[in-house]
Every structure is written in C-alpha cells, then in structure tokens.
Amino acid sequence: MELACDALQLVADRRIDSVGFLVNDRDYIPLFKALQRLGANTYISGLDIRQPVQKSLVDLADLYHTFESDLDLFFGYTPATQSSEE
C-alpha cells in the first residue's frame, strides 16, 4: 500500500514521470491505471520468459522488458536451455 501511495504522490507532484515495476500481480492494475491517468509512463519487467508476467499487466504497461539476457550479469544465474531431446 505504501508503494502505491508513494508512486502516486511522486507522479502527482511531478517529481517523476515514469515508474518501473518488477511484479506479476493483477492487484497492481488499478495503480497502473491511476499513474497513467496522472500522465506517468509505466514499465514492467520480468526476470525470465519462462515465468511470464500476466498478460493484463503487460497490455497495460507502456513498456515490457525481460532481464533474460542479464540474469547472469545481475545474479550470476544462467537459465537452462531446453535440449533438443526433450
């Protein structure tokens, strides 16, 4: 709840004009809509394409990005690739 209040206040005060999220919960839809009504851009990120972000969030966001190619850089983790034998 505090995240929503802070984001809305920062946008309303014109201290920021973009908000990025690393979430996968439809409970954020009202916040996305409110931020956009105030003129902010909303960005959503996912860590891995094998764990997709809910379509309703992706459709609402101004930009969607996954960190698939950056997981090793950020976390020292490389997603396993599917073998052709599977």
Biopython code that builds the backbone (N, CA, C, O; Angstrom):
import numpy as np
from Bio.PDB.StructureBuilder import StructureBuilder

atoms = [
    (1, "MET", "N", (0.808, -1.181, 0.000)),
    (1, "MET", "CA", (0.000, 0.000, 0.000)),
    (1, "MET", "C", (0.862, 1.260, 0.000)),
    (1, "MET", "O", (0.553, 2.236, -0.684)),
    (2, "GLU", "N", (1.935, 1.229, 0.766)),
    (2, "GLU", "CA", (2.816, 2.390, 0.832)),
    (2, "GLU", "C", (3.466, 2.659, -0.525)),
    (2, "GLU", "O", (3.653, 3.814, -0.906)),
    (3, "LEU", "N", (3.811, 1.592, -1.254)),
    (3, "LEU", "CA", (4.372, 1.740, -2.598)),
    (3, "LEU", "C", (3.408, 2.505, -3.495)),
    (3, "LEU", "O", (3.818, 3.418, -4.212)),
    (4, "ALA", "N", (2.140, 2.143, -3.460)),
    (4, "ALA", "CA", (1.134, 2.807, -4.290)),
    (4, "ALA", "C", (1.011, 4.279, -3.911)),
    (4, "ALA", "O", (0.988, 5.146, -4.784)),
    (5, "CYS", "N", (0.933, 4.559, -2.628)),
    (5, "CYS", "CA", (0.807, 5.942, -2.167)),
    (5, "CYS", "C", (2.020, 6.775, -2.576)),
    (5, "CYS", "O", (1.877, 7.898, -3.060)),
    (6, "ASP", "N", (3.207, 6.220, -2.379)),
    (6, "ASP", "CA", (4.428, 6.949, -2.742)),
    (6, "ASP", "C", (4.495, 7.214, -4.243)),
    (6, "ASP", "O", (4.810, 8.326, -4.665)),
    (7, "ALA", "N", (4.199, 6.198, -5.046)),
    (7, "ALA", "CA", (4.250, 6.358, -6.502)),
    (7, "ALA", "C", (3.253, 7.411, -6.966)),
    (7, "ALA", "O", (3.591, 8.274, -7.777)),
    (8, "LEU", "N", (2.035, 7.345, -6.460)),
    (8, "LEU", "CA", (1.020, 8.320, -6.846)),
    (8, "LEU", "C", (1.413, 9.734, -6.429)),
    (8, "LEU", "O", (1.227, 10.681, -7.193)),
    (9, "GLN", "N", (1.952, 9.880, -5.229)),
    (9, "GLN", "CA", (2.361, 11.201, -4.746)),
    (9, "GLN", "C", (3.500, 11.771, -5.580)),
    (9, "GLN", "O", (3.481, 12.950, -5.935)),
    (10, "LEU", "N", (4.488, 10.945, -5.895)),
    (10, "LEU", "CA", (5.628, 11.407, -6.688)),
    (10, "LEU", "C", (5.196, 11.852, -8.087)),
    (10, "LEU", "O", (5.687, 12.856, -8.604)),
    (11, "VAL", "N", (4.288, 11.109, -8.685)),
    (11, "VAL", "CA", (3.791, 11.472, -10.015)),
    (11, "VAL", "C", (2.918, 12.721, -9.935)),
    (11, "VAL", "O", (3.049, 13.627, -10.757)),
    (12, "ALA", "N", (2.032, 12.769, -8.950)),
    (12, "ALA", "CA", (1.146, 13.928, -8.799)),
    (12, "ALA", "C", (1.943, 15.215, -8.557)),
    (12, "ALA", "O", (1.564, 16.284, -9.035)),
    (13, "ASP", "N", (3.044, 15.105, -7.815)),
    (13, "ASP", "CA", (3.904, 16.263, -7.543)),
    (13, "ASP", "C", (4.847, 16.571, -8.706)),
    (13, "ASP", "O", (5.634, 17.516, -8.644)),
    (14, "ARG", "N", (4.762, 15.763, -9.769)),
    (14, "ARG", "CA", (5.605, 15.899, -10.961)),
    (14, "ARG", "C", (7.098, 15.764, -10.645)),
    (14, "ARG", "O", (7.946, 16.359, -11.312)),
    (15, "ARG", "N", (7.397, 14.972, -9.619)),
    (15, "ARG", "CA", (8.798, 14.709, -9.268)),
    (15, "ARG", "C", (9.354, 13.570, -10.103)),
    (15, "ARG", "O", (10.567, 13.468, -10.286)),
    (16, "ILE", "N", (8.469, 12.705, -10.615)),
    (16, "ILE", "CA", (8.857, 11.647, -11.545)),
    (16, "ILE", "C", (7.788, 11.562, -12.627)),
    (16, "ILE", "O", (6.650, 11.986, -12.428)),
    (17, "ASP", "N", (8.177, 11.000, -13.790)),
    (17, "ASP", "CA", (7.194, 10.837, -14.852)),
    (17, "ASP", "C", (7.130, 9.403, -15.373)),
    (17, "ASP", "O", (6.380, 9.108, -16.303)),
    (18, "SER", "N", (7.913, 8.523, -14.775)),
    (18, "SER", "CA", (7.922, 7.117, -15.158)),
    (18, "SER", "C", (8.096, 6.260, -13.913)),
    (18, "SER", "O", (8.810, 6.628, -12.979)),
    (19, "VAL", "N", (7.428, 5.107, -13.918)),
    (19, "VAL", "CA", (7.526, 4.189, -12.784)),
    (19, "VAL", "C", (7.741, 2.781, -13.330)),
    (19, "VAL", "O", (6.992, 2.322, -14.192)),
    (20, "GLY", "N", (8.762, 2.101, -12.826)),
    (20, "GLY", "CA", (9.047, 0.735, -13.246)),
    (20, "GLY", "C", (8.669, -0.258, -12.164)),
    (20, "GLY", "O", (8.822, 0.010, -10.972)),
    (21, "PHE", "N", (8.174, -1.408, -12.594)),
    (21, "PHE", "CA", (7.721, -2.444, -11.671)),
    (21, "PHE", "C", (8.325, -3.792, -12.046)),
    (21, "PHE", "O", (8.505, -4.100, -13.224)),
    (22, "LEU", "N", (8.627, -4.565, -11.056)),
    (22, "LEU", "CA", (9.021, -5.963, -11.211)),
    (22, "LEU", "C", (7.999, -6.754, -10.389)),
    (22, "LEU", "O", (8.283, -7.216, -9.284)),
    (23, "VAL", "N", (6.811, -6.893, -10.960)),
    (23, "VAL", "CA", (5.681, -7.527, -10.272)),
    (23, "VAL", "C", (4.959, -8.454, -11.240)),
    (23, "VAL", "O", (5.141, -8.376, -12.455)),
    (24, "ASN", "N", (4.141, -9.326, -10.681)),
    (24, "ASN", "CA", (3.318, -10.210, -11.507)),
    (24, "ASN", "C", (1.994, -10.451, -10.793)),
    (24, "ASN", "O", (1.566, -11.593, -10.622)),
    (25, "ASP", "N", (1.362, -9.380, -10.384)),
    (25, "ASP", "CA", (0.145, -9.475, -9.594)),
    (25, "ASP", "C", (-0.879, -8.492, -10.149)),
    (25, "ASP", "O", (-0.603, -7.297, -10.257)),
    (26, "ARG", "N", (-2.044, -8.989, -10.497)),
    (26, "ARG", "CA", (-3.079, -8.142, -11.080)),
    (26, "ARG", "C", (-3.580, -7.080, -10.099)),
    (26, "ARG", "O", (-4.267, -6.144, -10.508)),
    (27, "ASP", "N", (-3.254, -7.210, -8.837)),
    (27, "ASP", "CA", (-3.641, -6.185, -7.864)),
    (27, "ASP", "C", (-3.026, -4.825, -8.200)),
    (27, "ASP", "O", (-3.494, -3.801, -7.703)),
    (28, "TYR", "N", (-1.990, -4.802, -9.033)),
    (28, "TYR", "CA", (-1.340, -3.558, -9.415)),
    (28, "TYR", "C", (-2.062, -2.842, -10.556)),
    (28, "TYR", "O", (-1.712, -1.703, -10.867)),
    (29, "ILE", "N", (-3.042, -3.459, -11.181)),
    (29, "ILE", "CA", (-3.743, -2.844, -12.313)),
    (29, "ILE", "C", (-4.337, -1.483, -11.950)),
    (29, "ILE", "O", (-4.145, -0.531, -12.707)),
    (30, "PRO", "N", (-5.047, -1.344, -10.830)),
    (30, "PRO", "CA", (-5.571, -0.003, -10.501)),
    (30, "PRO", "C", (-4.465, 1.048, -10.329)),
    (30, "PRO", "O", (-4.654, 2.210, -10.688)),
    (31, "LEU", "N", (-3.325, 0.645, -9.786)),
    (31, "LEU", "CA", (-2.212, 1.578, -9.632)),
    (31, "LEU", "C", (-1.673, 1.989, -10.996)),
    (31, "LEU", "O", (-1.431, 3.173, -11.229)),
    (32, "PHE", "N", (-1.481, 1.029, -11.904)),
    (32, "PHE", "CA", (-1.018, 1.350, -13.259)),
    (32, "PHE", "C", (-1.963, 2.360, -13.908)),
    (32, "PHE", "O", (-1.520, 3.359, -14.474)),
    (33, "LYS", "N", (-3.262, 2.094, -13.824)),
    (33, "LYS", "CA", (-4.249, 2.978, -14.449)),
    (33, "LYS", "C", (-4.221, 4.372, -13.827)),
    (33, "LYS", "O", (-4.296, 5.369, -14.546)),
    (34, "ALA", "N", (-4.116, 4.453, -12.514)),
    (34, "ALA", "CA", (-4.075, 5.746, -11.833)),
    (34, "ALA", "C", (-2.820, 6.524, -12.214)),
    (34, "ALA", "O", (-2.891, 7.727, -12.461)),
    (35, "LEU", "N", (-1.686, 5.859, -12.263)),
    (35, "LEU", "CA", (-0.449, 6.525, -12.653)),
    (35, "LEU", "C", (-0.536, 7.046, -14.077)),
    (35, "LEU", "O", (-0.089, 8.156, -14.366)),
    (36, "GLN", "N", (-1.107, 6.251, -14.961)),
    (36, "GLN", "CA", (-1.232, 6.679, -16.348)),
    (36, "GLN", "C", (-2.223, 7.838, -16.489)),
    (36, "GLN", "O", (-2.009, 8.732, -17.307)),
    (37, "ARG", "N", (-3.289, 7.832, -15.712)),
    (37, "ARG", "CA", (-4.224, 8.969, -15.735)),
    (37, "ARG", "C", (-3.534, 10.262, -15.309)),
    (37, "ARG", "O", (-3.886, 11.347, -15.770)),
    (38, "LEU", "N", (-2.553, 10.132, -14.430)),
    (38, "LEU", "CA", (-1.786, 11.292, -13.984)),
    (38, "LEU", "C", (-0.686, 11.683, -14.970)),
    (38, "LEU", "O", (0.014, 12.676, -14.769)),
    (39, "GLY", "N", (-0.541, 10.900, -16.030)),
    (39, "GLY", "CA", (0.431, 11.219, -17.070)),
    (39, "GLY", "C", (1.743, 10.476, -17.003)),
    (39, "GLY", "O", (2.646, 10.761, -17.789)),
    (40, "ALA", "N", (1.879, 9.531, -16.090)),
    (40, "ALA", "CA", (3.133, 8.783, -15.958)),
    (40, "ALA", "C", (3.186, 7.620, -16.939)),
    (40, "ALA", "O", (2.158, 7.070, -17.336)),
    (41, "ASN", "N", (4.395, 7.262, -17.315)),
    (41, "ASN", "CA", (4.634, 6.040, -18.071)),
    (41, "ASN", "C", (4.859, 4.911, -17.077)),
    (41, "ASN", "O", (5.498, 5.106, -16.043)),
    (42, "THR", "N", (4.339, 3.736, -17.387)),
    (42, "THR", "CA", (4.543, 2.574, -16.522)),
    (42, "THR", "C", (5.299, 1.517, -17.301)),
    (42, "THR", "O", (4.974, 1.204, -18.446)),
    (43, "TYR", "N", (6.314, 0.977, -16.652)),
    (43, "TYR", "CA", (7.152, -0.053, -17.253)),
    (43, "TYR", "C", (7.089, -1.284, -16.368)),
    (43, "TYR", "O", (7.085, -1.184, -15.141)),
    (44, "ILE", "N", (7.040, -2.440, -17.001)),
    (44, "ILE", "CA", (7.022, -3.679, -16.236)),
    (44, "ILE", "C", (8.124, -4.584, -16.752)),
    (44, "ILE", "O", (8.375, -4.658, -17.955)),
    (45, "SER", "N", (8.775, -5.266, -15.833)),
    (45, "SER", "CA", (9.869, -6.160, -16.186)),
    (45, "SER", "C", (9.618, -7.535, -15.616)),
    (45, "SER", "O", (8.983, -7.688, -14.572)),
    (46, "GLY", "N", (10.118, -8.519, -16.308)),
    (46, "GLY", "CA", (10.103, -9.890, -15.839)),
    (46, "GLY", "C", (11.528, -10.406, -15.825)),
    (46, "GLY", "O", (12.377, -9.918, -16.571)),
    (47, "LEU", "N", (11.793, -11.382, -14.987)),
    (47, "LEU", "CA", (13.148, -11.913, -14.923)),
    (47, "LEU", "C", (13.436, -12.904, -16.043)),
    (47, "LEU", "O", (14.541, -12.932, -16.583)),
    (48, "ASP", "N", (12.456, -13.705, -16.386)),
    (48, "ASP", "CA", (12.716, -14.851, -17.249)),
    (48, "ASP", "C", (11.471, -15.114, -18.095)),
    (48, "ASP", "O", (10.362, -15.141, -17.561)),
    (49, "ILE", "N", (11.634, -15.304, -19.380)),
    (49, "ILE", "CA", (10.469, -15.529, -20.245)),
    (49, "ILE", "C", (9.745, -16.831, -19.924)),
    (49, "ILE", "O", (8.598, -17.014, -20.332)),
    (50, "ARG", "N", (10.399, -17.738, -19.197)),
    (50, "ARG", "CA", (9.727, -18.983, -18.805)),
    (50, "ARG", "C", (8.738, -18.756, -17.670)),
    (50, "ARG", "O", (7.922, -19.632, -17.381)),
    (51, "GLN", "N", (8.796, -17.605, -17.028)),
    (51, "GLN", "CA", (7.844, -17.213, -15.987)),
    (51, "GLN", "C", (7.208, -15.907, -16.427)),
    (51, "GLN", "O", (7.541, -14.846, -15.900)),
    (52, "PRO", "N", (6.296, -15.975, -17.388)),
    (52, "PRO", "CA", (5.762, -14.754, -17.985)),
    (52, "PRO", "C", (4.937, -13.919, -17.012)),
    (52, "PRO", "O", (4.273, -14.437, -16.114)),
    (53, "VAL", "N", (5.006, -12.622, -17.224)),
    (53, "VAL", "CA", (4.182, -11.682, -16.474)),
    (53, "VAL", "C", (2.767, -11.766, -17.041)),
    (53, "VAL", "O", (2.587, -11.965, -18.242)),
    (54, "GLN", "N", (1.788, -11.617, -16.195)),
    (54, "GLN", "CA", (0.395, -11.728, -16.620)),
    (54, "GLN", "C", (0.099, -10.757, -17.762)),
    (54, "GLN", "O", (0.495, -9.592, -17.733)),
    (55, "LYS", "N", (-0.599, -11.265, -18.750)),
    (55, "LYS", "CA", (-0.904, -10.501, -19.952)),
    (55, "LYS", "C", (-1.632, -9.189, -19.641)),
    (55, "LYS", "O", (-1.382, -8.178, -20.297)),
    (56, "SER", "N", (-2.513, -9.195, -18.664)),
    (56, "SER", "CA", (-3.259, -7.980, -18.333)),
    (56, "SER", "C", (-2.324, -6.860, -17.870)),
    (56, "SER", "O", (-2.602, -5.686, -18.116)),
    (57, "LEU", "N", (-1.228, -7.205, -17.206)),
    (57, "LEU", "CA", (-0.247, -6.198, -16.795)),
    (57, "LEU", "C", (0.586, -5.737, -17.984)),
    (57, "LEU", "O", (0.827, -4.543, -18.163)),
    (58, "VAL", "N", (1.019, -6.694, -18.787)),
    (58, "VAL", "CA", (1.839, -6.368, -19.960)),
    (58, "VAL", "C", (1.064, -5.462, -20.912)),
    (58, "VAL", "O", (1.609, -4.487, -21.428)),
    (59, "ASP", "N", (-0.204, -5.785, -21.143)),
    (59, "ASP", "CA", (-1.032, -4.982, -22.047)),
    (59, "ASP", "C", (-1.219, -3.561, -21.538)),
    (59, "ASP", "O", (-1.344, -2.631, -22.335)),
    (60, "LEU", "N", (-1.239, -3.387, -20.257)),
    (60, "LEU", "CA", (-1.479, -2.079, -19.659)),
    (60, "LEU", "C", (-0.208, -1.225, -19.598)),
    (60, "LEU", "O", (-0.278, 0.000, -19.685)),
    (61, "ALA", "N", (0.930, -1.859, -19.450)),
    (61, "ALA", "CA", (2.195, -1.129, -19.310)),
    (61, "ALA", "C", (2.587, -0.449, -20.618)),
    (61, "ALA", "O", (2.233, -0.908, -21.704)),
    (62, "ASP", "N", (3.313, 0.638, -20.496)),
    (62, "ASP", "CA", (3.836, 1.318, -21.679)),
    (62, "ASP", "C", (4.987, 0.545, -22.312)),
    (62, "ASP", "O", (5.213, 0.628, -23.519)),
    (63, "LEU", "N", (5.707, -0.201, -21.493)),
    (63, "LEU", "CA", (6.832, -0.981, -21.997)),
    (63, "LEU", "C", (6.985, -2.229, -21.143)),
    (63, "LEU", "O", (6.844, -2.174, -19.921)),
    (64, "TYR", "N", (7.273, -3.354, -21.787)),
    (64, "TYR", "CA", (7.540, -4.615, -21.088)),
    (64, "TYR", "C", (8.912, -5.102, -21.507)),
    (64, "TYR", "O", (9.248, -5.091, -22.691)),
    (65, "HIS", "N", (9.700, -5.528, -20.541)),
    (65, "HIS", "CA", (11.062, -5.999, -20.805)),
    (65, "HIS", "C", (11.366, -7.165, -19.878)),
    (65, "HIS", "O", (10.942, -7.178, -18.722)),
    (66, "THR", "N", (12.104, -8.144, -20.392)),
    (66, "THR", "CA", (12.590, -9.206, -19.510)),
    (66, "THR", "C", (14.100, -9.052, -19.355)),
    (66, "THR", "O", (14.787, -8.524, -20.230)),
    (67, "PHE", "N", (14.579, -9.519, -18.243)),
    (67, "PHE", "CA", (16.007, -9.470, -17.955)),
    (67, "PHE", "C", (16.687, -10.795, -18.284)),
    (67, "PHE", "O", (17.758, -11.098, -17.760)),
    (68, "GLU", "N", (16.062, -11.573, -19.149)),
    (68, "GLU", "CA", (16.576, -12.889, -19.528)),
    (68, "GLU", "C", (18.074, -12.846, -19.843)),
    (68, "GLU", "O", (18.845, -13.649, -19.316)),
    (69, "SER", "N", (18.476, -11.924, -20.688)),
    (69, "SER", "CA", (19.880, -11.876, -21.106)),
    (69, "SER", "C", (20.791, -11.276, -20.036)),
    (69, "SER", "O", (22.013, -11.366, -20.156)),
    (70, "ASP", "N", (20.230, -10.674, -19.005)),
    (70, "ASP", "CA", (21.024, -10.014, -17.973)),
    (70, "ASP", "C", (21.086, -10.788, -16.656)),
    (70, "ASP", "O", (21.739, -10.341, -15.713)),
    (71, "LEU", "N", (20.418, -11.939, -16.576)),
    (71, "LEU", "CA", (20.373, -12.675, -15.308)),
    (71, "LEU", "C", (21.754, -13.052, -14.799)),
    (71, "LEU", "O", (22.019, -12.959, -13.601)),
    (72, "ASP", "N", (22.637, -13.476, -15.698)),
    (72, "ASP", "CA", (23.982, -13.851, -15.273)),
    (72, "ASP", "C", (24.738, -12.624, -14.768)),
    (72, "ASP", "O", (25.426, -12.693, -13.749)),
    (73, "LEU", "N", (24.611, -11.513, -15.473)),
    (73, "LEU", "CA", (25.282, -10.278, -15.074)),
    (73, "LEU", "C", (24.814, -9.805, -13.698)),
    (73, "LEU", "O", (25.635, -9.455, -12.849)),
    (74, "PHE", "N", (23.504, -9.795, -13.475)),
    (74, "PHE", "CA", (22.945, -9.297, -12.223)),
    (74, "PHE", "C", (23.029, -10.290, -11.077)),
    (74, "PHE", "O", (23.353, -9.918, -9.949)),
    (75, "PHE", "N", (22.734, -11.569, -11.367)),
    (75, "PHE", "CA", (22.554, -12.553, -10.303)),
    (75, "PHE", "C", (23.496, -13.755, -10.380)),
    (75, "PHE", "O", (23.428, -14.639, -9.526)),
    (76, "GLY", "N", (24.367, -13.805, -11.377)),
    (76, "GLY", "CA", (25.244, -14.958, -11.532)),
    (76, "GLY", "C", (24.472, -16.217, -11.877)),
    (76, "GLY", "O", (24.835, -17.313, -11.450)),
    (77, "TYR", "N", (23.397, -16.058, -12.656)),
    (77, "TYR", "CA", (22.500, -17.172, -12.983)),
    (77, "TYR", "C", (22.268, -17.201, -14.479)),
    (77, "TYR", "O", (21.942, -16.179, -15.082)),
    (78, "THR", "N", (22.434, -18.358, -15.073)),
    (78, "THR", "CA", (22.138, -18.540, -16.486)),
    (78, "THR", "C", (21.003, -19.539, -16.601)),
    (78, "THR", "O", (21.147, -20.684, -16.172)),
    (79, "PRO", "N", (19.863, -19.130, -17.178)),
    (79, "PRO", "CA", (18.747, -20.063, -17.327)),
    (79, "PRO", "C", (19.142, -21.264, -18.169)),
    (79, "PRO", "O", (19.846, -21.134, -19.170)),
    (80, "ALA", "N", (18.682, -22.429, -17.752)),
    (80, "ALA", "CA", (18.958, -23.648, -18.518)),
    (80, "ALA", "C", (18.207, -23.581, -19.836)),
    (80, "ALA", "O", (17.051, -23.162, -19.884)),
    (81, "THR", "N", (18.863, -23.992, -20.890)),
    (81, "THR", "CA", (18.194, -24.038, -22.191)),
    (81, "THR", "C", (17.595, -25.428, -22.364)),
    (81, "THR", "O", (18.108, -26.415, -21.838)),
    (82, "GLN", "N", (16.517, -25.478, -23.099)),
    (82, "GLN", "CA", (15.885, -26.768, -23.357)),
    (82, "GLN", "C", (16.707, -27.521, -24.377)),
    (82, "GLN", "O", (17.120, -26.955, -25.389)),
    (83, "SER", "N", (16.946, -28.785, -24.121)),
    (83, "SER", "CA", (17.691, -29.583, -25.076)),
    (83, "SER", "C", (16.757, -30.042, -26.182)),
    (83, "SER", "O", (15.543, -30.102, -25.988)),
    (84, "SER", "N", (17.309, -30.363, -27.325)),
    (84, "SER", "CA", (16.506, -30.790, -28.452)),
    (84, "SER", "C", (15.939, -32.193, -28.235)),
    (84, "SER", "O", (15.073, -32.626, -28.995)),
    (85, "GLU", "N", (16.416, -32.920, -27.202)),
    (85, "GLU", "CA", (15.958, -34.270, -26.923)),
    (85, "GLU", "C", (14.641, -34.269, -26.149)),
    (85, "GLU", "O", (13.970, -35.300, -26.094)),
    (86, "GLU", "N", (14.255, -33.144, -25.551)),
    (86, "GLU", "CA", (13.038, -33.086, -24.717)),
    (86, "GLU", "C", (11.807, -33.078, -25.543)),
    (86, "GLU", "O", (10.702, -33.031, -25.004)),
]
sb = StructureBuilder()
sb.init_structure("model")
sb.init_model(0)
sb.init_chain("A")
sb.init_seg("    ")
for serial, (resi, resn, name, xyz) in enumerate(atoms, 1):
    if name == "N":
        sb.init_residue(resn, " ", resi, " ")
    sb.init_atom(name, np.array(xyz, "f"), 0.0, 1.0, " ", f" {name:<3s}", serial, name[0])
structure = sb.get_structure()
